[in-house]
Amino acid sequence: MTWVLVPTHSRWDLLPGALEHLDAPVLVVDDSPSGAELPQHVEVLRTSGELGFAKAVNLGLDWLEGRGVQRVLLLNDDASPRPGCLQALEAAWSDSVALAGPLLLRPSGEVESAGIDYSPRTARVKVRTRVPAGPTQVPALSGACLLMRTSLRFDPGFPHAMEDIDLARRADGQVLLVPQARCLHVGGATVDRRSARASRDALAGHLRLVGDRPVQRGLAVGYALAQVLREGGRRQRLVGLARALRGR
């Protein structure tokens, strides 16, 4: 049986929308500073607070694997699988698959992600938006909605950025986009994408992804700076980049 694993941080109001079209047992990992009353039909693990995405998810994976669950739908609290999403992912699953993800859509209906490309040589991360006709192997998938083996673990050294790319490159199995499965993703509902924190996390994650290679680290910084300036860089976002470079 497939479970649903939802890490959340003080956004319990998002959970009804996230779980609306899912008929599966649910485990919520509450990483909030203080807990709240959650629906009685879900299992709840409460952390000590502020563990971060990777550690909170790993805690849930430990709990599920310890109970014999082999496969889980990891779901951000600001993502909402459409009817039939989980069933389509399960239909495409096989023993050779480690990760399977749906087509992510913005609330406007635009394609947000049809998989992710990553070049170790240029350190370039590029989100795919072209929709294939059927299940297709891709280098990586967004962690916003992801069917995965419970034996996998995220690297807790990542902030909430790039950890899904790292997971895919370490996964021993196929990474499969299933375009027949659809999921809406608000994105930024928990952390504003244009905040100092989001800019810091994105660059810090990118730097961890490329490791100690100086050329690729320089390219990662350049990509981050260019994005901030292209989107109308505000001082707070530049402060976020500076914090990432200082390791803060």
Residue pairs with C-beta under 8 A, 6 or more apart in sequence:
1 24
1 25
1 69
2 24
2 69
2 71
2 72
2 73
2 86
2 90
2 147
3 24
3 25
3 26
3 27
3 64
3 69
3 71
3 72
3 73
4 19
4 22
4 24
4 25
4 26
4 27
4 72
4 73
4 75
4 86
5 26
5 27
5 29
5 57
5 60
5 61
5 64
5 72
5 73
5 74
5 75
6 15
6 18
6 19
6 26
6 27
6 28
6 29
6 75
6 76
6 77
7 28
7 29
7 31
7 53
7 56
7 57
7 60
7 76
7 77
8 14
8 15
8 28
8 29
8 30
8 31
8 32
8 77
9 31
9 32
9 56
9 190
10 32
10 33
10 190
11 77
11 78
11 189
11 190
12 30
12 32
12 36
12 38
14 77
14 78
14 189
15 28
15 38
15 39
15 42
15 77
16 39
17 80
18 75
18 76
18 77
18 78
18 79
18 80
18 81
19 26
19 42
20 80
21 80
21 81
21 82
21 83
21 84
21 85
22 73
22 81
22 86
24 73
24 86
25 43
26 41
26 42
26 43
27 42
27 43
27 44
27 45
27 60
27 63
27 64
28 38
28 42
28 43
28 44
28 45
29 44
29 45
29 47
29 56
29 57
29 59
29 60
30 36
30 38
30 44
30 45
30 46
30 47
31 47
31 49
31 50
31 51
31 52
31 53
31 56
32 49
33 49
33 50
34 49
35 46
38 44
45 59
45 60
45 63
47 55
47 56
47 59
51 59
52 156
52 159
52 160
53 143
53 154
53 158
53 159
53 160
53 163
54 154
54 155
54 156
54 157
54 158
54 160
54 163
55 156
57 74
57 154
58 153
58 154
58 156
60 72
61 72
61 150
61 152
61 153
64 72
64 150
65 150
65 151
69 150
70 149
70 150
70 151
71 93
71 147
71 148
71 149
71 150
72 147
72 148
72 150
73 81
73 86
73 89
73 145
73 146
73 147
73 148
74 143
74 145
74 146
74 147
74 148
75 81
75 144
75 145
75 146
76 143
76 144
76 145
76 185
76 190
77 189
77 190
78 144
78 185
78 186
78 187
78 188
78 189
78 190
79 104
79 144
79 145
79 183
79 184
79 185
79 186
80 183
80 184
80 185
80 186
81 102
81 145
81 181
81 182
81 183
81 184
82 181
82 182
82 183
82 184
84 181
85 102
85 145
85 181
85 182
85 183
86 147
86 181
88 102
88 178
88 180
88 181
89 100
89 101
89 102
89 147
89 178
89 181
90 147
92 100
92 135
92 176
92 178
92 180
92 181
93 100
93 147
94 174
96 173
96 174
97 173
97 174
97 176
98 148
98 149
98 152
98 171
98 172
98 173
98 174
98 175
99 141
99 146
99 147
99 148
99 149
99 152
99 167
99 168
99 171
99 173
99 174
99 175
99 176
100 135
100 141
100 146
100 147
100 148
100 175
100 176
100 177
100 178
100 181
101 115
101 141
101 142
101 145
101 146
101 147
101 176
101 177
101 178
101 181
102 145
102 177
102 178
102 179
102 181
102 182
102 183
103 111
103 113
103 114
103 131
103 177
103 178
103 179
103 181
103 182
103 183
104 111
104 112
104 113
104 114
104 142
104 144
104 145
104 183
104 184
104 185
105 111
105 112
105 182
105 183
105 184
105 185
106 112
106 184
106 185
106 187
107 184
107 186
111 129
111 131
112 127
112 129
112 142
112 185
112 187
113 127
113 128
113 129
113 141
113 142
113 144
113 185
114 127
114 128
114 129
114 130
114 131
114 132
114 138
114 177
114 179
115 127
115 128
115 136
115 138
115 139
115 140
115 141
115 177
116 125
116 126
116 127
116 128
116 138
116 139
116 140
116 141
116 142
116 164
116 165
116 168
117 124
117 125
117 126
117 127
117 128
117 138
117 139
117 140
118 124
118 125
118 126
118 139
118 140
118 165
118 169
118 209
120 210
120 216
121 216
122 216
122 219
123 206
123 209
123 210
123 216
123 217
123 219
123 220
123 223
124 219
124 223
125 162
125 165
125 206
125 209
125 223
128 138
128 177
131 179
132 177
132 179
133 179
134 179
134 180
135 176
135 177
135 178
135 179
135 180
136 176
136 177
136 179
137 174
137 175
137 176
137 177
138 175
138 176
138 177
139 165
139 168
139 169
139 175
140 164
140 165
140 167
140 168
140 169
140 175
141 164
141 168
141 175
141 177
142 164
142 185
143 163
143 164
143 167
144 183
144 185
144 187
145 183
145 185
146 164
148 167
149 171
149 173
152 167
152 170
152 171
154 163
154 166
154 167
155 163
155 166
155 167
155 208
157 208
158 166
158 204
158 205
158 208
159 200
159 201
159 204
159 205
160 191
160 201
160 205
161 198
161 201
161 202
161 204
161 205
161 206
162 202
162 205
162 206
162 208
162 209
163 205
165 209
166 208
166 209
168 175
187 193
188 194
188 198
191 197
191 198
191 201
192 198
194 231
194 234
194 237
195 236
195 237
195 240
196 236
196 237
196 239
196 240
196 243
197 240
198 240
199 224
199 228
199 237
199 238
199 240
199 241
199 244
200 240
200 241
200 243
200 244
200 248
201 240
201 244
202 224
202 244
203 220
203 221
203 224
203 240
203 241
203 244
203 245
204 244
204 247
206 220
206 223
206 224
207 217
207 220
207 221
207 244
209 220
210 216
210 217
210 219
210 220
221 241
221 245
224 241
224 244
225 241
228 237
228 238
228 241
